[in-house]
Amino acid sequence: MTITKDTPIEEVLNIPAAEEVLMMHGLGCAGCSGCGSVNFGTLANVAKMHGLKADQIVAEINRAIDAAEED
């Protein structure tokens, strides 16, 4: 599985390794009070809303997914 900037955040949140990376960047998306009422769209949108670089987060998530798949 490979995540891109265009992957819907809802899909990203279903990947345990991805959730850990998001939390390291201060993105508590799973517990965000706005998640229930607002569709944030893509990972790129979420990163932009929080002033973060989507490319960096995508790379970290994909490394975490690869590591988890090797275990």
Backbone as JSON Lines, residues from 0, in Angstrom:
{"i":0,"aa":"M","n":[0.85,-1.18,0.0],"ca":[0.0,0.0,0.0],"c":[0.89,1.24,0.0]}
{"i":1,"aa":"T","n":[0.51,2.22,-0.79],"ca":[1.25,3.47,-0.86],"c":[0.28,4.63,-0.7]}
{"i":2,"aa":"I","n":[0.65,5.56,0.15],"ca":[-0.13,6.75,0.41],"c":[0.42,7.88,-0.46]}
{"i":3,"aa":"T","n":[-0.45,8.75,-0.95],"ca":[-0.04,9.95,-1.67],"c":[-0.66,11.17,-1.0]}
{"i":4,"aa":"K","n":[-0.29,12.35,-1.45],"ca":[-0.89,13.58,-0.92],"c":[-2.39,13.62,-1.19]}
{"i":5,"aa":"D","n":[-2.81,12.9,-2.23],"ca":[-4.22,12.92,-2.63],"c":[-5.06,11.83,-1.97]}
{"i":6,"aa":"T","n":[-4.45,11.03,-1.11],"ca":[-5.2,9.99,-0.41],"c":[-6.17,10.66,0.58]}
{"i":7,"aa":"P","n":[-7.43,10.25,0.56],"ca":[-8.39,10.82,1.52],"c":[-7.93,10.54,2.96]}
{"i":8,"aa":"I","n":[-8.06,11.54,3.81],"ca":[-7.62,11.4,5.19],"c":[-8.36,10.26,5.89]}
{"i":9,"aa":"E","n":[-9.58,9.99,5.48],"ca":[-10.34,8.89,6.08],"c":[-9.64,7.56,5.85]}
{"i":10,"aa":"E","n":[-9.03,7.38,4.68],"ca":[-8.29,6.15,4.38],"c":[-7.0,6.1,5.2]}
{"i":11,"aa":"V","n":[-6.33,7.23,5.3],"ca":[-5.07,7.29,6.04],"c":[-5.3,6.91,7.5]}
{"i":12,"aa":"L","n":[-6.39,7.37,8.06],"ca":[-6.68,7.11,9.48],"c":[-6.96,5.64,9.77]}
{"i":13,"aa":"N","n":[-7.23,4.85,8.75],"ca":[-7.47,3.42,8.94],"c":[-6.19,2.6,8.94]}
{"i":14,"aa":"I","n":[-5.05,3.26,8.85],"ca":[-3.75,2.58,8.83],"c":[-3.02,2.89,10.14]}
{"i":15,"aa":"P","n":[-2.87,1.89,11.02],"ca":[-2.24,2.15,12.32],"c":[-0.87,2.84,12.23]}
{"i":16,"aa":"A","n":[-0.04,2.43,11.3],"ca":[1.29,3.04,11.16],"c":[1.17,4.51,10.77]}
{"i":17,"aa":"A","n":[0.18,4.84,9.99],"ca":[-0.02,6.22,9.56],"c":[-0.49,7.09,10.72]}
{"i":18,"aa":"E","n":[-1.34,6.54,11.54],"ca":[-1.85,7.3,12.68],"c":[-0.71,7.71,13.61]}
{"i":19,"aa":"E","n":[0.26,6.82,13.8],"ca":[1.41,7.14,14.64],"c":[2.2,8.32,14.07]}
{"i":20,"aa":"V","n":[2.4,8.32,12.75],"ca":[3.13,9.42,12.11],"c":[2.36,10.73,12.26]}
{"i":21,"aa":"L","n":[1.06,10.68,12.04],"ca":[0.25,11.89,12.19],"c":[0.37,12.45,13.6]}
{"i":22,"aa":"M","n":[0.33,11.58,14.58],"ca":[0.44,12.03,15.97],"c":[1.81,12.66,16.25]}
{"i":23,"aa":"M","n":[2.87,12.13,15.64],"ca":[4.21,12.7,15.83],"c":[4.27,14.14,15.3]}
{"i":24,"aa":"H","n":[3.41,14.45,14.34],"ca":[3.37,15.8,13.76],"c":[2.31,16.67,14.43]}
{"i":25,"aa":"G","n":[1.75,16.18,15.5],"ca":[0.75,16.95,16.23],"c":[-0.63,16.92,15.6]}
{"i":26,"aa":"L","n":[-0.85,15.95,14.73],"ca":[-2.14,15.83,14.05],"c":[-2.96,14.74,14.73]}
{"i":27,"aa":"G","n":[-3.8,15.13,15.63],"ca":[-4.67,14.17,16.31],"c":[-5.96,13.99,15.54]}
{"i":28,"aa":"C","n":[-5.83,13.73,14.24],"ca":[-7.0,13.66,13.35],"c":[-8.1,12.75,13.86]}
{"i":29,"aa":"A","n":[-7.72,11.62,14.41],"ca":[-8.73,10.66,14.85],"c":[-9.59,11.24,15.97]}
{"i":30,"aa":"G","n":[-9.01,12.12,16.77],"ca":[-9.75,12.7,17.88],"c":[-10.12,14.15,17.67]}
{"i":31,"aa":"C","n":[-9.93,14.65,16.45],"ca":[-10.2,16.06,16.14],"c":[-11.69,16.34,16.27]}
{"i":32,"aa":"S","n":[-12.0,17.42,16.96],"ca":[-13.4,17.76,17.15],"c":[-14.09,18.13,15.85]}
{"i":33,"aa":"G","n":[-13.34,18.54,14.85],"ca":[-13.93,18.9,13.57],"c":[-14.16,17.74,12.64]}
{"i":34,"aa":"C","n":[-13.53,16.61,12.89],"ca":[-13.62,15.48,11.96],"c":[-15.04,14.99,11.77]}
{"i":35,"aa":"G","n":[-15.84,15.04,12.8],"ca":[-17.2,14.55,12.68],"c":[-18.1,15.44,11.85]}
{"i":36,"aa":"S","n":[-17.75,16.72,11.78],"ca":[-18.63,17.64,11.07],"c":[-18.06,18.19,9.78]}
{"i":37,"aa":"V","n":[-16.76,18.01,9.56],"ca":[-16.11,18.59,8.38],"c":[-15.35,17.51,7.63]}
{"i":38,"aa":"N","n":[-15.48,17.49,6.31],"ca":[-14.71,16.56,5.49],"c":[-13.42,17.26,5.11]}
{"i":39,"aa":"F","n":[-12.31,16.82,5.67],"ca":[-11.03,17.47,5.42],"c":[-10.47,17.11,4.05]}
{"i":40,"aa":"G","n":[-11.01,16.08,3.41],"ca":[-10.53,15.72,2.08],"c":[-9.25,14.93,2.12]}
{"i":41,"aa":"T","n":[-8.22,15.48,1.54],"ca":[-6.98,14.74,1.35],"c":[-5.96,14.99,2.45]}
{"i":42,"aa":"L","n":[-4.95,14.15,2.46],"ca":[-3.84,14.34,3.39],"c":[-3.18,15.69,3.15]}
{"i":43,"aa":"A","n":[-3.07,16.1,1.88],"ca":[-2.48,17.41,1.56],"c":[-3.28,18.54,2.19]}
{"i":44,"aa":"N","n":[-4.6,18.45,2.17],"ca":[-5.44,19.49,2.77],"c":[-5.21,19.58,4.28]}
{"i":45,"aa":"V","n":[-5.13,18.44,4.93],"ca":[-4.91,18.42,6.38],"c":[-3.55,19.03,6.71]}
{"i":46,"aa":"A","n":[-2.53,18.63,5.97],"ca":[-1.19,19.17,6.21],"c":[-1.19,20.69,6.03]}
{"i":47,"aa":"K","n":[-1.8,21.16,4.96],"ca":[-1.85,22.59,4.69],"c":[-2.57,23.35,5.8]}
{"i":48,"aa":"M","n":[-3.68,22.8,6.28],"ca":[-4.44,23.44,7.35],"c":[-3.61,23.62,8.61]}
{"i":49,"aa":"H","n":[-2.64,22.73,8.8],"ca":[-1.81,22.77,10.0],"c":[-0.42,23.33,9.74]}
{"i":50,"aa":"G","n":[-0.2,23.87,8.54],"ca":[1.08,24.49,8.22],"c":[2.23,23.5,8.09]}
{"i":51,"aa":"L","n":[1.92,22.28,7.69],"ca":[2.94,21.23,7.55],"c":[3.18,20.9,6.09]}
{"i":52,"aa":"K","n":[4.32,20.26,5.83],"ca":[4.67,19.86,4.47],"c":[4.14,18.46,4.19]}
{"i":53,"aa":"A","n":[3.21,18.38,3.26],"ca":[2.57,17.1,2.95],"c":[3.57,16.08,2.44]}
{"i":54,"aa":"D","n":[4.53,16.5,1.61],"ca":[5.5,15.56,1.05],"c":[6.29,14.85,2.14]}
{"i":55,"aa":"Q","n":[6.66,15.58,3.17],"ca":[7.41,14.98,4.28],"c":[6.55,13.96,5.03]}
{"i":56,"aa":"I","n":[5.32,14.32,5.3],"ca":[4.42,13.41,6.02],"c":[4.14,12.16,5.2]}
{"i":57,"aa":"V","n":[3.92,12.33,3.9],"ca":[3.67,11.19,3.01],"c":[4.85,10.24,3.03]}
{"i":58,"aa":"A","n":[6.06,10.78,2.92],"ca":[7.26,9.94,2.93],"c":[7.38,9.18,4.24]}
{"i":59,"aa":"E","n":[7.12,9.85,5.35],"ca":[7.21,9.19,6.66],"c":[6.15,8.11,6.81]}
{"i":60,"aa":"I","n":[4.94,8.39,6.36],"ca":[3.88,7.39,6.44],"c":[4.23,6.17,5.6]}
{"i":61,"aa":"N","n":[4.7,6.39,4.39],"ca":[5.05,5.25,3.53],"c":[6.2,4.43,4.11]}
{"i":62,"aa":"R","n":[7.17,5.07,4.75],"ca":[8.25,4.33,5.42],"c":[7.68,3.5,6.57]}
{"i":63,"aa":"A","n":[6.77,4.09,7.32],"ca":[6.16,3.37,8.45],"c":[5.33,2.18,7.97]}
{"i":64,"aa":"I","n":[4.62,2.38,6.88],"ca":[3.83,1.27,6.32],"c":[4.75,0.15,5.86]}
{"i":65,"aa":"D","n":[5.83,0.51,5.15],"ca":[6.79,-0.5,4.68],"c":[7.39,-1.27,5.84]}
{"i":66,"aa":"A","n":[7.74,-0.56,6.91],"ca":[8.34,-1.21,8.08],"c":[7.34,-2.16,8.74]}
{"i":67,"aa":"A","n":[6.09,-1.74,8.82],"ca":[5.05,-2.57,9.44],"c":[4.79,-3.81,8.6]}
{"i":68,"aa":"E","n":[4.86,-3.68,7.29],"ca":[4.62,-4.83,6.41],"c":[5.77,-5.83,6.47]}
{"i":69,"aa":"E","n":[6.97,-5.36,6.81],"ca":[8.13,-6.26,6.92],"c":[8.08,-7.09,8.19]}
{"i":70,"aa":"D","n":[7.38,-6.59,9.21],"ca":[7.32,-7.3,10.5],"c":[6.49,-8.53,10.43]}
